[in-house]
Each structure stands twice: as C-alpha cells, then as structure tokens.
Amino acid sequence: MDTPQFPLPVNDGSMVPSFPQEPVRQEPLPPGRRRLPMMLFLLLFLIGILTIPWLAEQIVFAVSRGQERAKAEVARKLLDDLPQPEQRVAWVAKAAGPSVVGIQTLAAKGRGTGVGSGVIVDASGFILTNHHVIANVQTISIQLSDGRTFDKVFLVGQDPTTDLAVLKIDAADLTPMPWGDSNALEIGDAVVAIGNPFGLEHTVTSGIISAKERYNPPTSGGARVQVFLQTDAAINVGNSGGPLVNLRGELIGINTSIIGESFQGVGFAIPSLLAKRVYDEICKYGKVEHGWIGILMRLPTVTYTEAMGLEKPTGVVVGGFRTPSPAQEAGLIVGDIIVRWNGEDVRDPRHLMHMIILSKPNTKAKVEVIRDGKKIEFDVGLVTRPITLR
C-alpha cells in the first residue's frame, strides 16, 4: 500500500516567520549631549550673521567685475570691427574703464588731502601713476571701478626725474590696460583721456595729439628733463597719473600736467615707451638710474657756429664741466659743439639732456663734436645721474 503524498508548503516570501521581540529601551541623553545640537545651531547662526554681509559684498563686487569685464571684452571686439573713429570713443571708454583707478592721498601730518588717477598695468595689482600724485603723503587709498577700495597700498618705487611712480595693491580679478606704442603716434591722431578730475570718477575726454616731443613745459610736476606728448583732450586737477588712450584702447601716455591754473586746450602726457621703461626698471630694481656725463650746456650762437664752419646754429655747446665729468675724461673740451649722440642728430640742450638721461649708466655713447671746423668722435662713458639733479 502506497504512502499518500501531500504537497509541502512553499515559502514564496509572503509567509514570514514571526518571533517574539523584546521592546527596545530608550536611554535618556545626558544633559551635555542634549545641549550640543542647540549650541551647534547657535554657532552656525552666529557665523551666518557675521559672514552674510561679507559674502553679499563680495557678490556685489563680483557681479560688478563680471559686468565690467564683459563690457570690456565686447568693447575690444567691437573696436576691431568699427570703421568710423567717431563711433569708437564710447567703446574705448568701456574697454579702458576697468583699468583706471582713483587715488586719494592724505599729506604728511594731516596737512590736506589730494586726488589723482592711476592705471592698472598688470593683473597682479601693479598701478602706474605720477610721482607728484603720491610724493610726501602719509596715506594712499585706491578706488577701483567696481567699487572696491584699498587702503593698504604698497609703494613699489618712484622716479622724480620722469615724474612716475608704481603702486601695488593685493587684489584679484583686475583688468590691466594693454601697452600701446607712443612712437607710432602721429600729430592729429585721436586720443581719449580718462581720470578723476576734481574727484569726479571716471571722467572721459577726447581730443587729438597736438604735438610730440615737447620738452619741459611749465608746471610739469618737477620733471625738468622730461619729454611729453601734447594733447587737447581736457586734463584737469585729479587727471594726473591717469591714462591717455588711443582708439584701440591701448595705453599710449600718462596724463601729467597742463599750462596755467586750469585747462586751456594744452595738456601733457608722458609717452608710453618711456613710462614702460621706467615701470619695468622700478618693478625689477625698485628704482630707476639715469645716465649722466657731467657737462654744462648752452645754445650755439650764429657767430660761433659760423666760426666753427657750420651753416646754421645746431647742436649743443659744451659750456663747462661738473666734477668729476665723464665727458671731460673722454676728451671733450669747453667750446666743442655736440652734434650727434649715438648716431642721432642733436637739436638743442633739452633734446640732448633727454637722450643722456634715457641712456643707461655704465654704458658708453658715441658722441660726435665739431672742434675747429672738424668732426671728432668720442666714446663717452655714462655714470648714474646724481639724485640732487632732477
């Protein structure tokens, strides 16, 4: 007799065995652990109160920087495409604007405040301005176009001879202005001046290059041996140290001075090639050394030049020497007419002085003179120009 077969139950997951479970006992938290979440909440709340204003300020600055950078990038693109010069000034102002800074100073012993301008020439925070803007001051404050203000300003170096100075701020997201070639300028070229005249931020004026190689104009900030670009773009008090810009948005000069108490259509700017050379030397060495050969100069008279066999007055007469004098050591004598310096014709004492100053110390210059109707050439060694002689 067969054993009956019964199907065994299959557990398909719907049948879960149940076991008796003991209740879980909730242990009360110690008093210190009960206070920890509340203390953490209070700490986070205080941190939020302290950091939210700072974060909000940084967001505002970041938005402002982003907007200005976008405008500058679009402006520079359009400057390459716009054919008509009269359409370019507005875009030049937008392209150059983020690179222009305002400078406020407090004189030593609180003897008054001053205003000036500057231009950012390196994204790491280097700013070029005039020496006379920051000379003999106790504090310097820099205002950027995006609204940020910096009271911690480092003076990298200054050069009274050329009336230039380099400042440094610790700032991010800066927009430097590209360098232009001042030698490529022609009289009549359109230019734009940007600065803070009378403390009026980011004032833009336009004009042309009226003349080149203007030497020692009145009120030139003490730079008695300087060469300038002349422009009719309006420059006033507070514009000093700001940029003169070409229609490609490039820095071609540092606005420096005017004639008279107020602007009368004649302003002066330091050419960018000279400013770049001074800037590079200050950043590298902290100072600028200029050439010197120790001569006293005077203009030749008609009678004297005719006696020396020249058709018309030209060059510079050696009127004397300062002791010690590299020129005298090289063989020049009183009465020589210097007519060429390193292959370039010498026009007058200011022209020669400028060429000497731009020559590096510890180098030699080819100097051609007229003596008794004959041309003689000398190799004159240059030394460092004394600080007392601007």
CORMOCOR-V67283 format. One record per residue. N is the residue number from 1. PHI is phi as a letter, one per 40 degrees, with the letter a starting at -180 (* if undefined). D_CENTER is the distance of its C-alpha to the mean C-alpha in Angstrom with 2 decimals. Layout:
BEGIN
{{N	PHI	D_CENTER} {N	PHI	D_CENTER}}
END
This chain:
BEGIN
{{1	*	114.41} {2	c	110.75} {3	c	108.28} {4	c	106.55} {5	b	102.78} {6	b	100.37} {7	c	96.71} {8	c	94.28} {9	c	91.53} {10	b	88.10} {11	c	84.99} {12	c	82.57} {13	g	80.03} {14	c	81.63} {15	b	83.82} {16	b	81.82} {17	c	83.85} {18	b	83.43} {19	b	83.55} {20	c	83.84} {21	b	80.49} {22	c	80.14} {23	c	77.96} {24	c	74.45} {25	c	74.13} {26	c	70.91} {27	c	70.04} {28	c	68.31} {29	c	64.70} {30	c	64.39} {31	d	62.84} {32	c	59.59} {33	c	58.97} {34	c	59.78} {35	c	56.93} {36	d	54.32} {37	d	53.45} {38	c	53.13} {39	c	50.85} {40	c	48.68} {41	c	48.48} {42	c	47.50} {43	c	44.80} {44	c	43.27} {45	c	43.54} {46	c	41.70} {47	c	38.91} {48	c	38.62} {49	c	38.48} {50	c	35.69} {51	c	33.52} {52	c	34.07} {53	c	31.84} {54	c	28.98} {55	c	29.60} {56	c	29.83} {57	c	26.48} {58	c	24.86} {59	c	26.70} {60	c	25.45} {61	c	21.80} {62	c	22.55} {63	c	24.31} {64	c	21.56} {65	c	18.97} {66	c	21.58} {67	c	22.31} {68	c	18.77} {69	c	18.26} {70	c	21.64} {71	c	20.88} {72	c	17.72} {73	c	19.84} {74	c	22.72} {75	c	20.73} {76	c	19.33} {77	c	22.92} {78	c	24.33} {79	c	22.03} {80	c	23.76} {81	b	27.13} {82	c	27.14} {83	c	28.86} {84	c	28.66} {85	d	25.57} {86	c	26.62} {87	c	26.41} {88	c	22.84} {89	d	20.97} {90	c	21.70} {91	c	20.59} {92	c	17.33} {93	c	16.67} {94	c	17.66} {95	c	15.66} {96	c	12.31} {97	d	13.25} {98	c	12.52} {99	c	8.76} {100	c	8.73} {101	b	9.42} {102	c	11.89} {103	b	12.13} {104	b	15.71} {105	b	17.04} {106	b	20.57} {107	c	21.77} {108	d	23.84} {109	g	27.38} {110	g	26.54} {111	c	26.69} {112	h	24.70} {113	b	21.59} {114	a	18.56} {115	b	16.05} {116	a	12.67} {117	b	9.69} {118	a	6.00} {119	b	4.13} {120	c	4.67} {121	b	4.51} {122	a	7.63} {123	c	10.64} {124	c	11.60} {125	h	9.30} {126	c	6.39} {127	b	3.81} {128	b	2.50} {129	a	5.80} {130	c	9.27} {131	c	11.70} {132	c	14.40} {133	c	12.93} {134	b	13.46} {135	c	16.18} {136	f	19.55} {137	b	18.86} {138	c	20.69} {139	b	18.69} {140	b	15.26} {141	b	15.17} {142	b	12.52} {143	b	13.95} {144	c	13.04} {145	c	14.62} {146	c	17.32} {147	h	18.62} {148	c	17.58} {149	b	16.97} {150	b	15.92} {151	c	17.57} {152	c	17.05} {153	b	13.71} {154	b	13.49} {155	c	12.32} {156	c	11.60} {157	i	12.11} {158	a	12.06} {159	b	13.53} {160	d	15.75} {161	c	17.00} {162	b	14.02} {163	f	12.75} {164	b	9.31} {165	a	8.40} {166	b	6.71} {167	b	7.96} {168	a	9.58} {169	b	11.76} {170	c	14.68} {171	a	14.61} {172	b	16.00} {173	f	15.93} {174	c	12.25} {175	b	11.40} {176	c	8.39} {177	c	8.19} {178	c	10.10} {179	c	9.71} {180	b	12.52} {181	b	14.91} {182	c	15.08} {183	c	18.41} {184	c	19.90} {185	c	19.66} {186	b	23.02} {187	c	24.12} {188	h	24.84} {189	c	22.19} {190	c	21.11} {191	b	17.57} {192	b	16.12} {193	b	14.13} {194	b	12.87} {195	a	12.51} {196	b	14.92} {197	c	17.46} {198	f	20.14} {199	g	18.73} {200	c	19.52} {201	c	17.06} {202	f	15.50} {203	c	17.46} {204	b	17.49} {205	b	19.02} {206	b	19.96} {207	a	21.40} {208	b	21.60} {209	c	20.56} {210	c	23.25} {211	a	22.98} {212	b	21.15} {213	f	21.23} {214	c	21.80} {215	b	22.18} {216	f	22.09} {217	c	22.48} {218	d	23.75} {219	f	21.58} {220	c	18.64} {221	g	17.38} {222	g	19.60} {223	c	18.09} {224	c	21.59} {225	b	21.06} {226	b	18.11} {227	b	18.20} {228	b	16.86} {229	c	17.12} {230	b	19.48} {231	b	19.49} {232	c	21.88} {233	c	19.54} {234	c	20.03} {235	b	17.60} {236	b	18.83} {237	d	18.33} {238	h	15.48} {239	c	13.51} {240	d	11.94} {241	g	8.17} {242	c	8.27} {243	c	8.16} {244	b	11.34} {245	b	12.47} {246	c	15.58} {247	c	18.38} {248	b	17.37} {249	g	14.30} {250	b	12.03} {251	c	9.10} {252	b	11.28} {253	a	10.10} {254	b	8.38} {255	c	11.34} {256	b	12.97} {257	a	16.71} {258	b	20.03} {259	b	23.62} {260	g	25.82} {261	c	25.69} {262	a	24.59} {263	c	23.33} {264	b	26.05} {265	g	24.66} {266	b	22.76} {267	b	19.03} {268	b	16.74} {269	b	13.29} {270	c	11.94} {271	d	12.54} {272	c	10.08} {273	c	12.47} {274	c	12.33} {275	c	8.57} {276	c	8.82} {277	c	11.84} {278	c	10.66} {279	d	7.80} {280	c	10.74} {281	c	13.20} {282	c	11.64} {283	c	11.31} {284	c	14.82} {285	b	16.60} {286	g	14.89} {287	a	15.35} {288	b	15.69} {289	b	19.24} {290	b	20.32} {291	c	23.68} {292	a	26.70} {293	b	30.32} {294	g	31.89} {295	b	33.38} {296	c	34.10} {297	b	33.73} {298	a	35.66} {299	c	36.30} {300	c	39.52} {301	c	42.35} {302	c	44.51} {303	c	47.49} {304	c	45.72} {305	c	44.21} {306	c	47.65} {307	c	49.25} {308	c	46.85} {309	g	47.88} {310	b	44.84} {311	c	45.31} {312	a	42.53} {313	d	40.08} {314	a	37.14} {315	g	34.92} {316	b	34.71} {317	c	37.66} {318	c	37.49} {319	c	38.69} {320	i	38.68} {321	b	37.04} {322	c	35.32} {323	b	36.92} {324	c	36.30} {325	b	35.20} {326	d	34.29} {327	c	35.27} {328	c	38.65} {329	c	39.20} {330	c	38.60} {331	h	41.35} {332	c	39.93} {333	b	42.12} {334	c	41.99} {335	h	42.63} {336	c	40.94} {337	b	38.95} {338	c	35.76} {339	b	35.54} {340	a	33.31} {341	b	30.41} {342	f	30.01} {343	g	31.82} {344	b	29.90} {345	c	31.87} {346	c	31.01} {347	c	31.12} {348	a	30.91} {349	d	29.80} {350	c	26.27} {351	c	25.83} {352	c	27.31} {353	d	25.32} {354	c	22.04} {355	c	23.41} {356	c	24.62} {357	c	21.36} {358	c	19.56} {359	c	22.44} {360	c	22.27} {361	c	24.75} {362	g	27.81} {363	b	28.08} {364	b	30.60} {365	b	30.38} {366	c	33.21} {367	b	34.20} {368	b	36.95} {369	b	38.99} {370	b	42.08} {371	b	44.86} {372	f	48.36} {373	g	47.65} {374	b	46.64} {375	c	43.35} {376	b	42.43} {377	b	39.50} {378	b	38.09} {379	c	35.79} {380	b	33.74} {381	c	31.95} {382	c	28.67} {383	b	27.99} {384	c	25.05} {385	c	24.50} {386	d	25.76} {387	c	23.37} {388	c	25.70} {389	b	24.99} {390	c	21.70}}
END
